[in-house]
Amino acid sequence: MGRITDLADRYVDEWAPLNPTGATYAGIAGFDDKLDDLSPEGFAAFADLTRRTLATLAATEPDDEPERVAKEAMQERLKLQLARYESGETASEINVISSAVHGLRQVFDLMPTQGEEAVANIAARLAKFAGAVEQYKQTLRAAADEGHVSPSAQMLEVAKQCDIWTDTERDNFFHGLVDKLEAGDALAADLRRGAAAATAATAQFAQFLRDELAPRGRAKQAAGRERYQLASRYFLGATIDLDETYAWGFEELARLEAEMRTVSARIAGPGATVDEAVAALDADPARNIQGKEAFRDWMQALADKAVGELAGTHFDIPEQVRRIECCLAPTSDGGIYYTGPSEDFARPGRMWWAVPEGINEFSTWREVTTVYHEGVPGHHLQIAQTLVRAELLNRWQRLLSWSSGHGEGWALYAERLMDDLGYLEDAGDKLGMLDGQAFRAARVIVDIGMHLELEIPRDNAFGFHPGERWTPELGWEFMRAHCRVPDENLRFELNRYLGWPGQAPAYKVGERIWLQAREEAKARKGAAFSLKDFHRDALNLGSLGLDPFKAAMARI
C-alpha cells in the first residue's frame, strides 16, 4: 500500500463524519443515525479538510503508476471542489435537483428499513431533520450577505417541490415513509413525531425561500461566462473550448436527426418523418405499458437480461455486480438516476425513476436505451465494478470520486455501444437511442447558449431564430421542437439546466471525449487494439476527471 493510498484512506475516514448523508450514499457504515452540519461552520470544516489534503498530496510522491493516477485524480477533483467553495457556489447552491435540502430528503431513500436498528436510525435522522434545515438557512443567509445567491426562479421552483413532498394528497413523503415501517409502540411514536417535525420543517423551508431568500436571489438565471467556465470544468473534469463545443452541438444534433429520419423510414415507410414514426410506435400496444409498477418490472427484466448476456463476453462483470434493482422513487420530481451499492454490497446498485404526476403510460421503445444507460453496461457496471476493485483502487477512488463528464459520458457511450453490439436491431429501440442522443445534443446547445447568452448562429441548420440571443423562453421552444419528451418531464429538464449550469452538456461532451480516447488508443496500439481490453483498462481507472483520464489512458 503506497503513501497516496494511505492519504486517500485517511481522507475518507475524516470525510465521513463531516458528511453523514454522503456516507450513506457511499455505503459507508456507521453514520446512518446522523445528519450533516449544514451551518457555515460545517461547510468551512469540509473546505479545511480539502485544503489540508491538497497540501499533503502536493508534498507526496506516488510510488507507481496506479498511485500516480490516484494522485492526479484526487488533486483535480479536490482543487475544483475548493474552487467552488471559495467562489461562493457551494454554500449558495439551490436548484431543482441539487441542494442540501434535496440531499436531506433523498438520503432516506437509501436507508435500510428492516430491523429495529435500521428503523431507529430513521427515527434519529427524522428527529435531527428540522435542526439541519435551520443550519442550512443560516448558511444561505450568510452566503447571501456576501453576495452569493442562486436565481430567484430556482428557489421558487424548489419551494414548489417542498410543497409536493409535504402535501398529504401528493407525495406526503415523510409520513408515507414511516407508515411503511414496522416498529414497537415507543419507536413508532418517535417516528410519527419525527415525520411531523420533518414535514413542518420542509414546509417552513418553502416559506423561507418564498418570503426571505427569493427576494434576494438573482433575477437572471444565466450564469455568465466566468461562473459557467468553473461549473463546466467541475462537471467535466476537463477544460473545453465552450464556443467550439456550442458550434459542435449544432453539427451533432443535425447529424443525429438525419440518422433518425433514415430509421423512421424503416418504421413508417419511405419518406416518413420522425414524428410519423413516433406516432406509429406509440400506437403499437406491444410497445406500451400501463402502470408504474408494471413498467418497473419491465425495466428489471431488461436490466437482468443485459447483465446475463454481457457478462463474460464483452465485459468481465464481477459476481457482486450482477445484481441491480429497478425502483420507483417515492417522489414525483421527474428525475431518472442511479445510486451505487453500499461498500459491503448489502445494498445493491439501484436504478430509480421519480415518475412525474399524471404519467401512467410508458413507451418501451423510448426507454430500452435508458435501461442500458442506468444499468449495464452504463452506470451500474461502471460504478459497482469500481467498488469491487480494492486491489487496484484506493478507498477514495472506490467510494467518493465522481465526475459527471466521465460517468455520464461513459453511460451515453454505453448506449451507443449497445447499438454496435447488436442490441438495438429493432428499429423502434434504435430510434429511441437516437432520440435520447439528440436530446443530449440539444441541451449542449441550449445549456451553453442560455448561460452565455450567445447569439444563435445565423446559418444554423434548423432555421431557428437566426441571429437572436438565447433566453429561457427560446430554450423551451428549441427543446420542444427537437425532443420527444412529455412536457411534464421537459419542464423539469429545462429548470434543471437553468439552475445547474454545465452539468447537462457533460453527457454528450463526456461521450465525445470517451470516443476520442478510444480512437487515440486504436491509433497507438494498431493491430493490437482490443475493444474489450480498452473498456477493462479504462474502467479499472475508476471515476476521474476527463483530463486526468485522457492522460492516464495515454500511458497505458
TORLO-423192 format. One line per 8 residues: number of its first residue (from 1); for each residue x negated, y negated, z negated of C-alpha. Coordinates in steps of 0.05 Angstrom, whole numbers, plus 5000, padded with zeros to 4 digits. Layout:
<zatis>
NUM> X Y Z  ...
</zatis>
This chain:
<zatis>
1> 5000 5000 5000  4969 4934 5022  4968 4866 4990  5022 4838 5036  5067 4895 5017  5055 4883 4943  5071 4809 4952  5134 4824 4992
9> 5159 4873 4940  5147 4823 4884  5186 4771 4924  5246 4818 4927  5241 4830 4852  5243 4755 4839  5294 4740 4892  5348 4788 4869
17> 5361 4756 4801  5367 4688 4835  5416 4716 4887  5460 4770 4855  5511 4766 4911  5455 4773 4961  5430 4833 4922  5498 4865 4931
25> 5498 4850 5006  5428 4881 5010  5450 4941 4969  5401 4927 4911  5429 4959 4848  5436 4925 4781  5467 4857 4797  5540 4873 4813
33> 5566 4840 4749  5532 4774 4762  5541 4714 4808  5490 4664 4835  5472 4599 4801  5502 4552 4853  5482 4488 4817  5429 4442 4846
41> 5380 4474 4797  5397 4543 4825  5383 4521 4896  5318 4488 4873  5296 4552 4838  5304 4591 4902  5264 4538 4940  5209 4542 4887
49> 5203 4617 4897  5198 4606 4972  5142 4554 4964  5103 4598 4916  5108 4658 4961  5086 4619 5022  5025 4593 4985  5005 4663 4965
57> 5018 4690 5034  4973 4637 5065  4916 4660 5019  4926 4735 5031  4894 4771 5089  4931 4832 5118  4896 4899 5114  4921 4927 5180
65> 4968 4915 5239  5033 4932 5202  5012 4884 5146  4996 4831 5198  5066 4838 5228  5097 4834 5159  5057 4771 5141  5076 4736 5207
73> 5149 4755 5199  5153 4732 5127  5117 4666 5139  5163 4650 5198  5227 4664 5160  5208 4632 5094  5180 4569 5127  5246 4557 5163
81> 5287 4572 5100  5246 4520 5063  5252 4470 5121  5328 4477 5119  5329 4466 5044  5283 4405 5047  5325 4375 5103  5387 4380 5060
89> 5421 4431 5105  5423 4489 5056  5456 4454 4998  5507 4416 5041  5526 4471 5090  5600 4486 5092  5635 4512 5153  5688 4563 5172
97> 5640 4622 5169  5581 4603 5125  5584 4571 5057  5574 4591 4985  5649 4600 4975  5651 4649 5033  5595 4688 5001  5630 4690 4934
105> 5694 4716 4965  5663 4766 5013  5618 4799 4963  5679 4834 4933  5690 4870 4999  5624 4907 4989  5630 4925 4916  5645 4997 4894
113> 5716 5005 4868  5715 5075 4838  5698 5089 4765  5701 5047 4702  5632 5014 4712  5649 4992 4782  5716 4963 4761  5684 4929 4701
121> 5633 4896 4748  5690 4868 4790  5724 4841 4727  5658 4809 4705  5649 4775 4772  5720 4750 4774  5711 4720 4705  5650 4682 4729
129> 5681 4660 4795  5710 4594 4772  5644 4574 4739  5606 4588 4803  5655 4546 4844  5645 4488 4795  5570 4494 4804  5579 4493 4879
137> 5620 4429 4874  5563 4397 4835  5514 4417 4890  5558 4390 4945  5567 4324 4907  5492 4318 4895  5477 4332 4968  5529 4280 4990
145> 5497 4229 4943  5432 4240 4982  5467 4232 5048  5472 4305 5066  5543 4326 5086  5577 4373 5134  5630 4348 5183  5697 4330 5151
153> 5734 4372 5202  5697 4435 5178  5714 4420 5106  5788 4414 5123  5786 4480 5161  5753 4515 5101  5808 4485 5057  5859 4519 5102
161> 5822 4584 5095  5824 4578 5019  5899 4566 5025  5907 4630 5063  5864 4670 5015  5906 4648 4956  5976 4648 4986  6019 4704 4957
169> 6054 4711 5024  5989 4715 5064  5921 4745 5044  5932 4738 4968  5861 4763 4964  5844 4766 4890  5910 4793 4865  5911 4842 4923
177> 5841 4865 4903  5857 4881 4831  5924 4912 4847  5886 4969 4882  5840 4984 4824  5851 5037 4771  5835 5013 4700  5855 5022 4628
185> 5900 4971 4594  5846 4925 4568  5805 4925 4632  5869 4916 4673  5886 4854 4633  5815 4827 4645  5824 4839 4719  5891 4803 4722
193> 5862 4743 4683  5802 4742 4729  5844 4746 4792  5888 4689 4768  5827 4646 4750  5792 4660 4816  5856 4645 4854  5864 4579 4817
201> 5791 4561 4827  5795 4575 4902  5859 4533 4908  5826 4477 4869  5765 4481 4914  5811 4470 4974  5838 4408 4940  5768 4384 4924
209> 5749 4390 4997  5810 4351 5020  5811 4297 4967  5739 4286 4949  5688 4315 4997  5721 4308 5066  5726 4232 5059  5650 4232 5050
217> 5637 4281 5107  5610 4266 5176  5662 4241 5225  5626 4272 5285  5615 4347 5289  5559 4342 5340  5493 4358 5304  5447 4316 5347
225> 5381 4339 5376  5337 4338 5314  5386 4376 5270  5402 4424 5326  5328 4440 5341  5317 4461 5269  5381 4503 5269  5362 4536 5336
233> 5292 4554 5310  5323 4583 5247  5374 4626 5282  5327 4649 5338  5261 4654 5302  5234 4622 5366  5225 4553 5396  5260 4545 5462
241> 5270 4490 5513  5341 4470 5498  5353 4434 5564  5326 4493 5605  5368 4541 5565  5430 4498 5575  5419 4500 5651  5406 4575 5648
249> 5473 4584 5613  5510 4557 5674  5470 4603 5721  5481 4664 5677  5556 4652 5670  5563 4644 5745  5525 4709 5757  5567 4747 5707
257> 5633 4721 5735  5612 4742 5805  5599 4812 5778  5666 4811 5743  5701 4796 5809  5667 4856 5840  5691 4902 5784  5760 4871 5786
265> 5767 4895 5858  5757 4966 5834  5813 4957 5784  5866 4918 5821  5847 4926 5895  5805 4887 5945  5807 4812 5935  5837 4817 5865
273> 5820 4762 5817  5793 4775 5747  5859 4753 5717  5897 4802 5762  5851 4858 5739  5861 4838 5666  5936 4838 5676  5933 4908 5705
281> 5891 4933 5647  5936 4901 5595  5997 4932 5628  5967 5002 5622  5997 5035 5559  5937 5082 5555  5892 5022 5542  5934 4990 5487
289> 5940 5009 5414  5995 4985 5367  5978 4972 5295  5914 4952 5258  5905 5020 5225  5911 5058 5290  5861 5012 5322  5812 5022 5265
297> 5818 5097 5274  5804 5089 5349  5741 5048 5333  5718 5101 5283  5726 5158 5333  5687 5120 5387  5632 5099 5339  5624 5171 5315
305> 5621 5196 5387  5566 5147 5405  5524 5168 5345  5532 5241 5363  5513 5234 5436  5456 5184 5429  5421 5219 5371  5362 5260 5395
313> 5370 5239 5468  5359 5164 5477  5344 5148 5404  5315 5183 5343  5372 5169 5295  5355 5187 5222  5405 5231 5186  5424 5176 5137
321> 5443 5130 5194  5492 5179 5226  5549 5155 5182  5586 5090 5197  5653 5066 5170  5701 5023 5210  5742 4978 5164  5796 4925 5166
329> 5775 4864 5126  5824 4842 5071  5828 4772 5101  5852 4745 5167  5796 4696 5186  5786 4727 5255  5714 4750 5250  5683 4816 5271
337> 5620 4834 5234  5574 4888 5208  5549 4899 5137  5489 4944 5125  5485 5003 5078  5461 4999 5006  5388 5014 4992  5405 5085 4970
345> 5456 5095 5027  5512 5108 4976  5548 5052 5012  5547 5065 5087  5539 5014 5142  5607 4985 5159  5640 4951 5219  5692 4900 5196
353> 5749 4865 5232  5785 4807 5198  5846 4811 5244  5879 4742 5253  5951 4733 5230  6001 4754 5283  5955 4802 5320  5981 4873 5320
361> 5966 4898 5391  5896 4915 5414  5867 4927 5483  5816 4983 5482  5783 4962 5547  5762 4897 5514  5733 4930 5452  5693 4991 5475
369> 5633 4945 5482  5647 4914 5413  5640 4983 5381  5573 4993 5415  5552 4923 5393  5570 4932 5319  5555 5007 5315  5506 5049 5354
377> 5462 5031 5389  5475 4960 5364  5474 4932 5293  5484 4998 5256  5426 5033 5289  5381 4972 5283  5396 4953 5211  5407 5021 5180
385> 5346 5053 5212  5304 4994 5187  5326 5011 5116  5301 5083 5126  5231 5064 5148  5198 5058 5079  5134 5088 5107  5129 5031 5158
393> 5162 4970 5128  5158 4936 5060  5219 4923 5017  5228 4851 5041  5228 4875 5114  5278 4930 5100  5326 4891 5057  5321 4816 5068
401> 5291 4799 5135  5342 4777 5186  5341 4734 5248  5405 4724 5288  5366 4719 5353  5332 4786 5341  5392 4822 5311  5448 4794 5354
409> 5402 4795 5414  5390 4869 5404  5464 4883 5395  5481 4847 5460  5423 4882 5494  5452 4948 5468  5518 4934 5502  5484 4925 5569
417> 5441 4986 5555  5503 5030 5546  5523 5010 5616  5454 5030 5641  5461 5097 5605  5528 5112 5640  5576 5098 5582  5614 5044 5619
425> 5631 5080 5684  5705 5066 5672  5717 5000 5709  5761 4973 5652  5708 4985 5600  5656 4955 5646  5699 4892 5656  5705 4888 5580
433> 5630 4888 5572  5620 4836 5626  5675 4793 5596  5640 4796 5529  5574 4777 5562  5607 4719 5598  5638 4697 5533  5568 4694 5502
441> 5540 4657 5562  5597 4606 5560  5581 4590 5488  5508 4577 5504  5533 4522 5549  5586 4496 5501  5545 4500 5437  5484 4464 5464
449> 5527 4417 5505  5573 4396 5449  5520 4388 5396  5471 4349 5440  5529 4313 5475  5497 4329 5542  5522 4310 5610  5559 4365 5646
457> 5519 4379 5710  5548 4343 5769  5535 4404 5813  5560 4457 5763  5586 4519 5798  5655 4513 5765  5671 4442 5785  5684 4428 5711
465> 5687 4354 5694  5622 4338 5731  5582 4281 5700  5624 4276 5636  5595 4284 5566  5614 4344 5525  5665 4336 5469  5701 4388 5426
473> 5762 4379 5470  5723 4395 5533  5691 4454 5496  5760 4482 5482  5782 4472 5555  5719 4506 5581  5723 4565 5534  5797 4576 5550
481> 5781 4574 5625  5724 4625 5620  5742 4671 5562  5799 4722 5557  5806 4715 5482  5872 4703 5446  5880 4631 5425  5880 4650 5352
489> 5811 4681 5358  5785 4628 5405  5804 4571 5359  5765 4603 5303  5706 4613 5351  5704 4540 5372  5708 4517 5299  5651 4564 5284
497> 5607 4535 5338  5621 4464 5316  5604 4479 5243  5546 4527 5253  5502 4496 5307  5452 4540 5341  5480 4607 5318  5527 4625 5375
505> 5474 4619 5430  5429 4666 5391  5465 4726 5420  5453 4712 5494  5387 4677 5485  5364 4734 5440  5384 4785 5492  5346 4744 5544
513> 5283 4749 5502  5293 4823 5489  5298 4835 5564  5235 4793 5575  5198 4834 5523  5218 4898 5559  5195 4872 5626  5129 4850 5596
521> 5119 4919 5565  5133 4951 5633  5081 4906 5665  5029 4922 5611  5040 4997 5610  5056 5011 5683  5070 5085 5696  5061 5100 5621
529> 5122 5058 5602  5177 5097 5567  5244 5063 5551  5254 5108 5491  5185 5091 5465  5197 5017 5476  5261 5020 5435  5227 5061 5380
537> 5166 5014 5375  5209 4952 5376  5260 4975 5324  5204 5001 5279  5180 4929 5271  5243 4914 5231  5282 4849 5239  5238 4788 5250
545> 5239 4722 5286  5234 4728 5361  5167 4691 5367  5133 4739 5317  5170 4797 5352  5141 4778 5420  5071 4771 5390  5075 4839 5356
553> 5102 4874 5418  5045 4845 5459  4996 4880 5413  5028 4949 5418
</zatis>
